[in-house]
């Protein structure tokens, strides 16, 4: 499975830094679900937010763990610049974390893993965790954006979303890295939008717009756009145009 080049992914998130928070409703929902699955007795001294984006997870984690010190890590400096009340920020790749080993008691990563090599991510996550440290991670599974994929397939042959891996791939990578007590579950989330323009804008504003070698090379023509709109309108529900996220919630211990 081929992911887009890291340079393109970084550029996409750099451009989205100023708009991310305005469109990150699903991302906040996933963050809340991920926090809700943490053990009640967990009290980490140091938290690493790997792929922190604009830092809204740090705010939620700060409410849950007010005494914890938080390290914000993201490979987009523009995203890091948006983090409020930053304690310690590091610009770096989650596959090659520029921190010493055994620095964190909780490795936290919300909707970053789908952009990464799972084996490299799991290896680095275990390295930076202290003994008995915990991992809490969310990602996206196949079936995410299924409405978008099926609708675009009616009008062109380009790839408009990244490929999503089955949850078993992440689970196997964590086990290979040496994690124990691995728990993985899928929770679907369906967002709704008033029209196709707003739906695509929401994806673009969080940096997940089409990237990679199979993307459309130029702008979509008026006729193709109208055909796409009509095809997606056939999926309208009373709540609006649906867009499905198949959310992976994963927990493990070092």
Order of alpha helices (4+ residues) and beta strands (2+ residues): alpha-alpha-alpha-beta-alpha-beta-alpha-beta-beta-alpha-beta-alpha-alpha-beta-alpha-alpha-beta
